Amino acid sequence: MPESTSKREPKALSSEYHKAHKQVMLWSGILFIWELVGIDLTKAQMSGGHLAAVISAIKSPQAVPWAFVILVTYSLFKFTVEWYQCSPDRRTMRVARIDFVFAWITSLMAYTLFLGQTISRVQFADFLQDPVRRNSLLVGMIVGVTGPLFVGFIRKRAPLNQRDTRRIIIVMVIFSVVMLLLFRFVLLSLEWRFIFVAMISGACFSFAPRLILRAFRHK
């Protein structure tokens, strides 16, 4: 009989990995929604009813978000450990890598929202009510995301030396400036400080998948 030349399918991700993945997504989602909606336990306690009785039993309501942060951190640690327990061949597959990176990015978004609102003491949802600020953040995110994606696309198509990389960075900067001027001309009212903050945030999240995979790559 002729020998089969087809490669065996890598072993599937473990059930422990999937359980840890669910926990990460659950607690990250709760933390993100808690911070985005802005739940005030003190006002809820004053409103009375069964919910107020439950809240009254909590001695430190202000510590609830920090408890969620701890749960996200532990779940993320457990999730990463279970990732390394899975088959190395399976971990090299694109679908598995996307699943792993997406869970990490979701957690980082929850962390970012929590820390940003804790430091600034400003609700992000209230901040977006101002159309000028909202447009400024949107423009900054678009410019911040497209630049790194453009560089990554060029680098994938052909290996680049140091000179080519410098040229691409110059082109990316010029492209970003042109986009900013175009948006400024179309939208008229923009706040530059929020644009720059959003640009940095967008660039960080664009590079995040590659940095996460590089930090946790199998050696």
The 8 nearest C-alpha neighbors of each residue, nearest first, counted from 0:
[[1, 2, 3, 4, 5, 6, 7, 8],
 [2, 0, 3, 4, 5, 6, 7, 8],
 [1, 3, 4, 0, 5, 6, 7, 8],
 [2, 4, 5, 1, 6, 0, 7, 8],
 [5, 3, 2, 6, 1, 7, 0, 8],
 [6, 4, 3, 7, 8, 2, 1, 9],
 [5, 7, 8, 4, 3, 9, 88, 2],
 [6, 8, 9, 5, 10, 4, 3, 88],
 [7, 9, 6, 10, 11, 89, 88, 5],
 [10, 8, 89, 88, 7, 11, 86, 87],
 [9, 11, 86, 89, 8, 12, 88, 85],
 [12, 10, 13, 9, 89, 86, 85, 8],
 [13, 11, 85, 16, 10, 14, 89, 86],
 [12, 14, 16, 15, 11, 85, 17, 81],
 [13, 15, 17, 16, 18, 12, 19, 11],
 [16, 14, 18, 13, 17, 19, 81, 12],
 [15, 17, 81, 19, 13, 14, 18, 20],
 [16, 18, 20, 14, 19, 15, 21, 13],
 [19, 17, 15, 21, 20, 16, 14, 22],
 [18, 20, 78, 22, 16, 21, 17, 15],
 [19, 21, 17, 23, 18, 22, 78, 16],
 [22, 20, 18, 24, 19, 23, 25, 17],
 [21, 23, 25, 19, 20, 24, 74, 26],
 [24, 22, 74, 20, 25, 21, 26, 75],
 [23, 25, 27, 21, 22, 26, 28, 20],
 [26, 24, 22, 28, 23, 27, 21, 29],
 [25, 27, 29, 28, 71, 23, 24, 30],
 [28, 26, 30, 24, 106, 29, 25, 71],
 [27, 29, 31, 25, 26, 30, 24, 32],
 [28, 30, 26, 32, 27, 31, 33, 25],
 [31, 29, 33, 27, 28, 32, 67, 109],
 [30, 32, 109, 28, 34, 33, 29, 35],
 [31, 33, 35, 29, 34, 30, 36, 28],
 [34, 32, 30, 31, 36, 35, 37, 29],
 [33, 35, 37, 31, 32, 36, 113, 30],
 [34, 36, 32, 37, 33, 31, 124, 123],
 [37, 35, 33, 34, 32, 38, 124, 122],
 [36, 38, 34, 35, 33, 39, 122, 32],
 [37, 39, 36, 40, 33, 34, 43, 35],
 [40, 38, 41, 42, 37, 43, 44, 61],
 [41, 39, 43, 42, 44, 38, 60, 54],
 [40, 42, 44, 43, 39, 45, 60, 54],
 [43, 41, 45, 44, 40, 39, 46, 38],
 [42, 44, 40, 46, 41, 45, 51, 39],
 [45, 43, 51, 41, 42, 46, 54, 47],
 [44, 46, 42, 43, 47, 41, 51, 40],
 [47, 45, 43, 44, 42, 51, 48, 50],
 [48, 46, 51, 45, 44, 49, 50, 43],
 [47, 49, 51, 50, 52, 46, 44, 45],
 [48, 50, 52, 51, 53, 47, 54, 44],
 [51, 49, 53, 52, 48, 54, 47, 44],
 [50, 52, 44, 47, 54, 48, 53, 49],
 [53, 51, 55, 49, 50, 54, 56, 48],
 [52, 54, 50, 56, 51, 55, 49, 57],
 [55, 53, 51, 57, 56, 52, 44, 50],
 [54, 56, 52, 57, 53, 51, 44, 58],
 [55, 57, 54, 53, 58, 52, 51, 59],
 [58, 56, 54, 55, 59, 60, 53, 63],
 [57, 59, 56, 60, 55, 54, 61, 62],
 [58, 60, 61, 62, 57, 63, 56, 55],
 [61, 59, 62, 63, 57, 58, 40, 54],
 [62, 60, 59, 63, 64, 40, 65, 41],
 [61, 63, 65, 60, 59, 64, 66, 67],
 [62, 64, 66, 65, 60, 61, 67, 59],
 [65, 63, 67, 66, 62, 68, 30, 61],
 [66, 64, 68, 62, 67, 63, 69, 61],
 [65, 67, 63, 69, 64, 68, 70, 62],
 [66, 68, 70, 64, 65, 69, 30, 71],
 [69, 67, 65, 71, 66, 70, 72, 64],
 [68, 70, 72, 66, 67, 71, 73, 65],
 [71, 69, 67, 73, 72, 68, 74, 66],
 [72, 70, 74, 68, 26, 69, 73, 27],
 [73, 71, 69, 75, 70, 74, 68, 76],
 [72, 74, 76, 70, 75, 71, 77, 69],
 [75, 73, 77, 71, 23, 76, 72, 78],
 [74, 76, 78, 72, 73, 77, 23, 71],
 [75, 77, 73, 79, 78, 74, 72, 80],
 [78, 76, 74, 80, 75, 79, 73, 81],
 [77, 79, 19, 75, 81, 76, 80, 74],
 [78, 80, 82, 76, 81, 77, 75, 83],
 [81, 79, 77, 82, 83, 78, 76, 84],
 [80, 82, 84, 16, 78, 83, 79, 77],
 [83, 81, 79, 80, 84, 85, 16, 78],
 [82, 84, 80, 81, 85, 79, 86, 87],
 [83, 85, 81, 82, 80, 86, 13, 16],
 [86, 84, 83, 82, 12, 13, 87, 81],
 [85, 87, 89, 88, 10, 90, 84, 9],
 [88, 86, 90, 89, 85, 91, 217, 83],
 [89, 87, 91, 86, 90, 9, 92, 10],
 [88, 90, 86, 9, 91, 87, 92, 10],
 [91, 89, 87, 88, 92, 95, 96, 86],
 [90, 92, 88, 89, 93, 87, 96, 95],
 [93, 91, 89, 90, 95, 94, 96, 88],
 [92, 94, 96, 95, 97, 91, 90, 98],
 [93, 95, 97, 96, 92, 98, 99, 91],
 [96, 94, 98, 97, 93, 92, 90, 99],
 [95, 97, 93, 99, 98, 94, 100, 92],
 [98, 96, 94, 100, 95, 99, 101, 93],
 [97, 99, 95, 101, 96, 100, 94, 102],
 [100, 98, 96, 97, 102, 101, 95, 103],
 [101, 99, 103, 97, 102, 98, 208, 96],
 [100, 102, 104, 98, 103, 99, 97, 105],
 [103, 101, 105, 100, 99, 104, 106, 24],
 [102, 104, 100, 106, 101, 105, 107, 99],
 [105, 103, 107, 101, 106, 102, 108, 100],
 [106, 104, 108, 102, 103, 107, 101, 109],
 [105, 107, 109, 103, 27, 104, 108, 110],
 [106, 108, 110, 104, 109, 105, 111, 103],
 [109, 107, 111, 105, 106, 110, 104, 112],
 [108, 110, 31, 106, 112, 107, 111, 27],
 [111, 109, 107, 113, 108, 112, 114, 106],
 [112, 110, 108, 114, 113, 109, 115, 107],
 [111, 113, 115, 109, 110, 114, 116, 108],
 [112, 114, 110, 116, 111, 115, 117, 34],
 [115, 113, 117, 111, 116, 112, 118, 110],
 [116, 114, 112, 118, 117, 113, 111, 119],
 [115, 117, 120, 119, 121, 113, 118, 114],
 [118, 116, 114, 120, 115, 119, 113, 121],
 [117, 119, 115, 116, 120, 114, 121, 113],
 [118, 120, 116, 121, 117, 115, 114, 122],
 [121, 119, 116, 117, 118, 122, 115, 123],
 [122, 120, 119, 116, 123, 126, 125, 117],
 [123, 121, 125, 124, 116, 126, 120, 37],
 [122, 124, 126, 125, 121, 127, 35, 116],
 [123, 125, 127, 126, 122, 35, 128, 36],
 [126, 124, 122, 128, 127, 123, 121, 129],
 [125, 127, 123, 124, 128, 122, 129, 121],
 [128, 126, 133, 124, 129, 125, 123, 132],
 [129, 127, 125, 126, 130, 124, 133, 132],
 [128, 130, 127, 132, 131, 133, 126, 125],
 [131, 129, 133, 132, 134, 128, 127, 135],
 [132, 130, 134, 133, 129, 189, 135, 188],
 [131, 133, 135, 129, 134, 130, 136, 127],
 [132, 134, 130, 127, 136, 135, 131, 129],
 [135, 133, 137, 131, 136, 132, 130, 138],
 [134, 136, 132, 194, 138, 189, 133, 137],
 [137, 135, 139, 197, 133, 194, 134, 138],
 [136, 138, 134, 140, 135, 139, 133, 141],
 [139, 137, 141, 135, 140, 136, 134, 142],
 [138, 140, 194, 198, 197, 136, 142, 137],
 [139, 141, 201, 143, 197, 198, 137, 138],
 [142, 140, 138, 144, 139, 143, 145, 137],
 [141, 143, 139, 145, 140, 144, 175, 198],
 [142, 144, 198, 201, 202, 140, 141, 145],
 [145, 143, 201, 202, 141, 142, 146, 205],
 [144, 146, 148, 142, 147, 143, 149, 141],
 [145, 147, 149, 148, 144, 171, 143, 142],
 [148, 146, 150, 149, 145, 144, 151, 205],
 [149, 147, 151, 145, 146, 150, 152, 144],
 [148, 150, 152, 146, 147, 151, 145, 153],
 [151, 149, 147, 153, 152, 148, 154, 146],
 [150, 152, 148, 154, 149, 153, 147, 155],
 [151, 153, 149, 155, 150, 154, 148, 156],
 [154, 152, 150, 156, 155, 151, 149, 157],
 [155, 153, 151, 157, 156, 152, 158, 150],
 [156, 154, 152, 153, 157, 151, 158, 150],
 [155, 157, 153, 154, 152, 158, 151, 159],
 [156, 158, 154, 155, 159, 153, 152, 160],
 [159, 157, 154, 160, 156, 155, 153, 163],
 [160, 158, 163, 164, 157, 154, 161, 162],
 [159, 161, 163, 162, 164, 158, 165, 157],
 [160, 162, 164, 163, 165, 159, 166, 167],
 [161, 163, 165, 164, 160, 166, 159, 167],
 [162, 164, 166, 160, 165, 161, 159, 167],
 [165, 163, 161, 167, 166, 162, 168, 159],
 [166, 164, 168, 162, 163, 167, 169, 161],
 [165, 167, 163, 169, 164, 168, 170, 162],
 [166, 168, 170, 164, 169, 165, 171, 163],
 [167, 169, 171, 165, 170, 166, 172, 164],
 [170, 168, 166, 172, 167, 171, 173, 165],
 [169, 171, 167, 173, 168, 172, 174, 166],
 [170, 172, 168, 174, 169, 173, 146, 167],
 [173, 171, 175, 169, 174, 170, 168, 176],
 [174, 172, 170, 176, 175, 171, 177, 169],
 [173, 175, 171, 177, 172, 176, 170, 178],
 [176, 174, 172, 178, 173, 177, 142, 171],
 [175, 177, 179, 173, 178, 174, 180, 172],
 [178, 176, 174, 180, 179, 175, 181, 173],
 [179, 177, 181, 175, 176, 180, 182, 174],
 [180, 178, 176, 182, 181, 177, 183, 175],
 [181, 179, 183, 177, 178, 182, 184, 176],
 [182, 180, 178, 184, 183, 179, 177, 185],
 [181, 183, 185, 179, 184, 180, 186, 178],
 [182, 184, 180, 187, 181, 186, 185, 179],
 [183, 185, 181, 187, 182, 186, 180, 179],
 [184, 186, 182, 183, 187, 181, 180, 188],
 [187, 185, 183, 182, 188, 184, 189, 134],
 [186, 188, 183, 184, 185, 189, 182, 131],
 [189, 187, 186, 131, 183, 190, 135, 134],
 [190, 188, 135, 131, 191, 187, 183, 134],
 [189, 191, 192, 193, 135, 194, 132, 131],
 [190, 192, 194, 193, 195, 189, 135, 196],
 [191, 193, 195, 194, 190, 196, 135, 197],
 [194, 192, 196, 191, 195, 190, 136, 135],
 [195, 193, 139, 191, 135, 197, 192, 136],
 [194, 196, 198, 192, 197, 193, 191, 139],
 [195, 197, 193, 199, 198, 194, 200, 192],
 [196, 198, 139, 200, 140, 194, 136, 195],
 [199, 197, 143, 139, 195, 201, 140, 200],
 [198, 200, 202, 196, 197, 201, 203, 143],
 [201, 199, 197, 203, 198, 202, 196, 204],
 [202, 200, 143, 140, 144, 198, 204, 203],
 [201, 203, 143, 205, 199, 144, 200, 204],
 [204, 202, 200, 206, 205, 201, 207, 199],
 [203, 205, 207, 201, 206, 202, 200, 208],
 [206, 204, 202, 203, 207, 144, 201, 147],
 [205, 207, 203, 204, 209, 208, 210, 202],
 [206, 208, 204, 210, 205, 209, 203, 211],
 [209, 207, 211, 210, 206, 100, 212, 205],
 [208, 210, 212, 211, 207, 206, 213, 205],
 [209, 211, 213, 207, 208, 212, 214, 206],
 [212, 210, 214, 208, 213, 209, 207, 215],
 [213, 211, 215, 209, 216, 214, 210, 208],
 [212, 214, 210, 216, 211, 215, 209, 208],
 [213, 215, 211, 212, 216, 210, 209, 217],
 [216, 214, 212, 213, 211, 217, 79, 210],
 [215, 217, 213, 212, 214, 218, 211, 90],
 [218, 216, 215, 87, 83, 90, 91, 213],
 [217, 216, 215, 87, 213, 214, 83, 212]]
